Amino acid sequence: MEALDIARWQFAITTVYHFFYVPLTIGLSALVAIMQTMWVTKKDERWLKLTKFFGKLLLINFAIGVATGIVQEFQFGMNWSEYSRFVGDVFGAPLAMEALAAFFVESTFLGLWIFGWDRLNKKVHLACIWLVAISTTLSAYFILAANSWMQHPVGAIYNPETGRAEMTDIVAVLTNSTVLAAFPHTITAAWLTAGTFVAGIAAWWMVRENKRGRKEHADMYRSAFRLGLITMIIAGIGLAVSGDFQAKLMFQQQPMKMAAAEAMCESHPEGGTPFSIFSVGDFTNDCENVKHLIEIPGLTSYLAKGDFNAPLKGINELQEEYAAKYGEFDANGNKIDYSPNLTVTYWSFRLMIGWAAGSAALALAGLWLTRKKQSASAKWFATLGLVAIPMPFLASAFGWIFTEMGRQPWIVAPNPNGLPDIRMLTADGVTTAQGAGVVAGSLIIFTIIYTVLTTVWVRLIWRYMAHGAPETVTDESPEANPDREKDADAPLSFAY
């Protein structure tokens, strides 16, 4: 394997590992903030127990998420130095804003929240976790703005003297139509992930406590389950609406990606392009042996343009257009194939949708079993809760695989309507200073480290999930303990 292939594998592996933690942090921070708000406003001790319980799981996830995310930036400067040289003037701005305006705020107020239970006013302490939730969401926006620029460059010019893209309008970069479509889709996916996580754990505990005959505890977990359930329903609707909008935008900006998502090699000039649910065959890039076994008539046309009879271009026609516009051969004289890997693109798109259905199954079952203030006690429902937890994680992972693999062979896809000169093939972005052996060594090391970290994450989450919410809690806030002596020199105490 060449350095290019190994570098791509390394970035893919570290990114997929890292993104298992990101959506849970984004969504769970908001849900923990809601739980604490319910405690502060209703003065119901059950919500304080739930805040402490899920807050502990949030801290575990946040810590490992930070550890796995640091590596991403290093890869830009090492394995992808040519890419960084080309886009650094633009790409560095949103990344710097993410660190300064979002991550620093997030980590600062998370620290205040952890150590401030007995030192901060109750409402001030509540504001800390809300600032964590807001800043995690803001952090996601800046990261998505950087990624969206790779998908659809705006607000920049190409300098032929330096051979670099140079930013001219930061507002255009931050209000890119691509990020405005990707952000709500990513955030609702995070809410679905966190909602399923909370609902799945709460369902397991609700059934267990009912079996033990501890109705009060079962009702507490029922409250958490219903919160997760409501989150899942709202997020599911948001995912469907934002996904439809994003698909239509992708058909305009990256038609090759969407044609590959349907393994549609030939054009449909008369419209009515069906959407295949299941296909078999050899997904080579000529589609000769692919057979669509189950199809929904006209759905791909609708996803593209909101019209079941809209005509669409296939991969072969788009290949000719791309070759005429961007060149038929690369710098080494090799013919450029502008279509992505069809197997990965086709199936990752369907697996993204399919895995999300697991959350829908839990939501439908939960709506029925907890109707009219009932508390579920069926053992199969507890199993369903645990089984459903990883499904939105997998859906998010395959969504990103589709987004990034579908952009290939571009690392910076050209803007067909505005900046055709700002583009870069993935093969041109890899470092020329590092050999395949060095990159392979880092790939092996990082894969082992990330596997160990993920194993630690699973064990810690399972361990503290199995402990359940604390049996007893106390209001440690200063206003609840006005007579408590304060020692200014006493060290901060970890609340968990």
C-alpha positions, 0 to 999 in steps of 0.5 A: 500500500502507498502512503496515500492509502494508509493515510486515508485508512488512518484518518478514517479509523480515527475519525469513526472512533472519535465520532462515536463519542461526539454525538453523545456528548452533544445530546447528553449534555443538553438532556442532563441540563434538562434533568437538572432544570427539572430538579431546580424548578420542581424541587423533585429529588428524583431529578437530582438523582437522574442528573447525578447518574447521567452526568457521570456517564456524560463525564466519562464520554466527554473525557474519552472524546477529548482524548480521541479528538486531539489526534485529528489536528495532528494528521492535518499537518503530518499525513495531509501536509499538502492539503493543509498548505492548500487550504490552511488560510481558510480551514484554520479559521473555523478550527481556531474559532472552535477551540477558542469560542467553544471548546475552552468555554465548554471545558471551563464551565464543565469544570465549574459544574463538576466542582461547584455543587457545594460552592455555587448558587443553585441557579448559577450552577445550573447555568454552567451545564447549560453553557456546556450544552450550548458550547458543545453545539457551537463547537459542532457548528464550527467543525461542520463549517470547516468540513462543509467548505471542503464539500462546497468552497465559498468565501475564498479565491485561488491565488495562482502565485502561491497555489493556495486558497485564500479566504476573502469572506469569513461570514460566507464560510460560516453561512455556507449553504452546506453547513446550514443544511448539515448542522441541523441534520448532525445535531438532530442525529446527536439528540437521537443518539442521546435520547436513545442512550437515556431511554435505553438505560432507563428502560432497562432499569425501569423493568428491573425495578418493577421486577424488584417491586420498587415502584418509586424507583421504577417511576423515577426511571420512567420519567427519564425514559419518557424524556429520552422518548420525547427527545427521540421523537422530536429528533426523528422528525428533525432528522427526516426534514433536515435529511430531505433538505440536505439530499436536495442540496447534495444533488445540486452541489455533488450530483456524483455523490448522490448518483453513486448513492443509488448506484445509478450509472445510466441517466434517467432523462425521462425522470421517475428514478426509483430508490432501491432498498436492496440490491445485489451484484458486483458494485464495480463502477460500471454497474453492469451486474447490479440488480435492484431487487426492491425499489420505490418508484420515483423516490430518488427523483423526489429526493433530488428535486421534490418531483417524482418525475424529475430527470436525473443524470447518471454516473457515466454522463457525470463522468464525461462532464467532470472530465471535460470541466476538470480534466481527464488526466491527473498530474501523472497522466493517469485517467481520473475516475470521478466516481466514488467507491460504489459499494461503500457509498451505496451501502453506507447510505442505506445503513445510515437510514437502517440503523436509525430504525432501531431507535424508532422500534424502541420509541414505538414500543415505549409509547405503547408500554408507558401509556397512561402513566404505566411503567413497563415490566416486560423483560423483552423491553429491557433487552430492546432498550439495551440493543437499541443503544448502539444503533444511532451510534452506528447510523451516525458513523455510516452517515459520515462514511457516506459523506466523506467517501461519497466526496471522493476522489476530491478532498476539496470538492469544486463548487460547480457554480462559483469557485471551480479553481478551488479544488484538490484531489485526495491524491494531491493532498497527502504528504510528500515527506513521509513514506508509507512505512512511517504512516503505517506505523502511526496507523497501527499505534493509533488503531491499538490506542483507540481500540483500548480507549473504546474498550475502557469507555465501554467498560466504564459506561457499563460499570456505572450504568449497572450501578444505577442512580444513587439511592440518596442525594442531598442538596449541597448548594450554599443556599440549602446549607447557609450555616455550613462553615466554609474553608477557603483553603479546602480543596475542590471536591469531585462531585462523583 
